[in-house]
Amino acid sequence: MKIVIGNDHAGVNLKNNIIKYFSEIEWINVGTDSEKSVDYPDIALNASKKILNNEACLGILICGTGTGIGIAANKVKGIRAAMCFNEIMAEYARKHNNANIVTLGARILGEELCFSIIKKFISTDFEGERHAKRVNKICAMEEL
């Protein structure tokens, strides 16, 4: 499994610890490795392109709250980024919404909780069926 991971300056430590914790995953790191301020929309776009070009199957994006980087990623056609605060949100983001990116807030979530959210996100599959109709409607909105 190849996953793209990106972060701004607020998420450097969390990103590095995620990569260490999930050492069995092949990571594509598009985030900064410095705590010097960077613009999270650039990171979100780079990560999104990796998914859309089939270089990665899923993505993890990290900023201070998970909000800004998620908003930026959701502007990219074909991306469904879900900000998750717990395992249930991560499960249903995949199961019902076919989210392809999870966003995390390095300043608001504990590291162990982030690990649990990621485990649930990457181990859950999209259920399709009645949910596919809704996801298709979301995708159609990208054409407006």
C-alpha positions as CSV (number, residue, x, y, z in Angstrom):
1,M,0.0,0.0,0.0
2,K,1.4,3.4,-1.0
3,I,0.0,6.5,0.8
4,V,0.8,10.1,0.3
5,I,1.4,12.2,3.4
6,G,1.7,15.9,3.6
7,N,1.9,18.5,6.3
8,D,2.6,22.2,6.9
9,H,4.9,23.5,9.6
10,A,2.5,22.6,12.4
11,G,2.5,18.9,11.4
12,V,6.1,18.1,11.1
13,N,6.5,16.1,14.3
14,L,3.2,14.2,13.9
15,K,4.0,13.3,10.3
16,N,7.4,11.9,11.3
17,N,5.9,9.9,14.1
18,I,3.1,8.5,11.8
19,I,5.8,7.4,9.2
20,K,7.8,5.7,12.0
21,Y,4.7,4.0,13.6
22,F,3.4,2.7,10.2
23,S,6.8,1.6,9.0
24,E,5.2,-1.2,6.8
25,I,3.5,1.4,4.6
26,E,5.3,2.9,1.6
27,W,5.1,6.6,2.0
28,I,5.2,9.5,-0.4
29,N,6.2,12.5,1.6
30,V,5.1,15.8,0.1
31,G,5.1,17.7,3.3
32,T,7.7,20.1,4.8
33,D,10.3,18.8,7.2
34,S,10.9,22.2,8.7
35,E,8.9,24.2,11.2
36,K,9.4,27.3,9.1
37,S,6.0,28.6,7.9
38,V,4.7,27.1,4.6
39,D,1.4,27.4,2.7
40,Y,-0.8,24.4,3.3
41,P,-2.7,24.8,-0.1
42,D,0.5,23.9,-1.9
43,I,0.9,20.7,0.2
44,A,-2.7,19.8,-0.3
45,L,-2.4,20.2,-4.1
46,N,0.8,18.1,-4.3
47,A,-0.8,15.3,-2.3
48,S,-4.0,15.4,-4.3
49,K,-2.1,15.1,-7.6
50,K,-0.4,11.9,-6.3
51,I,-3.8,10.3,-5.7
52,L,-5.3,11.5,-8.9
53,N,-2.3,10.2,-10.9
54,N,-2.6,6.8,-9.1
55,E,0.8,7.2,-7.5
56,A,-0.9,6.7,-4.1
57,C,-4.1,5.0,-3.1
58,L,-5.0,7.3,-0.1
59,G,-3.7,10.4,1.5
60,I,-3.1,11.9,5.0
61,L,-2.9,15.6,5.4
62,I,-1.9,17.4,8.5
63,C,-2.0,21.1,9.6
64,G,-2.7,22.8,12.9
65,T,-6.4,21.9,13.0
66,G,-6.9,19.8,9.9
67,T,-9.4,22.4,8.6
68,G,-7.4,24.5,6.2
69,I,-5.5,21.8,4.5
70,G,-8.8,19.8,4.1
71,I,-10.6,22.8,2.6
72,A,-7.7,23.2,0.1
73,A,-7.7,19.5,-0.8
74,N,-11.5,19.5,-1.4
75,K,-11.1,22.2,-4.1
76,V,-9.3,19.6,-6.3
77,K,-11.7,17.7,-8.6
78,G,-11.8,14.0,-7.6
79,I,-10.6,14.6,-4.0
80,R,-12.8,13.9,-1.0
81,A,-10.9,14.9,2.1
82,A,-12.5,14.2,5.5
83,M,-11.4,15.9,8.7
84,C,-11.7,13.2,11.4
85,F,-11.6,13.5,15.1
86,N,-12.1,9.9,16.0
87,E,-12.2,6.4,14.5
88,I,-15.9,6.4,13.8
89,M,-15.6,9.5,11.6
90,A,-12.7,7.8,9.8
91,E,-14.6,4.6,9.3
92,Y,-17.7,6.3,7.8
93,A,-15.7,8.7,5.8
94,R,-14.4,5.7,3.9
95,K,-17.5,3.5,4.1
96,H,-20.1,6.0,3.1
97,N,-18.3,8.9,1.4
98,N,-15.4,7.1,-0.3
99,A,-13.0,9.7,1.2
100,N,-9.5,9.4,-0.3
101,I,-7.8,11.7,2.1
102,V,-8.0,12.0,5.9
103,T,-7.1,15.3,7.5
104,L,-5.7,15.6,11.0
105,G,-5.1,18.5,13.4
106,A,-1.7,18.3,14.9
107,R,-2.5,21.0,17.5
108,I,-5.8,19.4,18.6
109,L,-5.4,15.6,18.4
110,G,-3.2,13.4,20.4
111,E,-0.7,11.2,18.6
112,E,-2.2,7.9,19.7
113,L,-5.6,9.0,18.6
114,C,-4.2,10.0,15.2
115,F,-2.7,6.5,14.9
116,S,-6.1,4.9,15.6
117,I,-7.8,7.2,13.1
118,I,-5.3,6.3,10.4
119,K,-5.6,2.6,11.2
120,K,-9.4,2.8,10.8
121,F,-9.2,5.0,7.7
122,I,-6.8,2.8,5.7
123,S,-8.4,-0.5,6.7
124,T,-12.0,0.4,5.8
125,D,-13.4,0.0,2.3
126,F,-16.1,1.9,0.5
127,E,-19.4,0.1,0.7
128,G,-20.7,1.3,-2.6
129,E,-24.4,0.5,-3.3
130,R,-26.7,3.3,-2.0
131,H,-23.7,5.3,-1.0
132,A,-22.3,5.3,-4.5
133,K,-25.3,7.3,-5.7
134,R,-24.6,10.0,-3.1
135,V,-20.8,10.1,-3.9
136,N,-21.7,10.5,-7.6
137,K,-23.9,13.5,-6.7
138,I,-20.9,15.0,-4.9
139,C,-18.7,14.4,-7.9
140,A,-21.3,16.0,-10.2
141,M,-21.1,19.2,-8.0
142,E,-17.5,19.5,-9.1
143,E,-18.8,20.5,-12.5
144,L,-20.8,23.5,-11.3
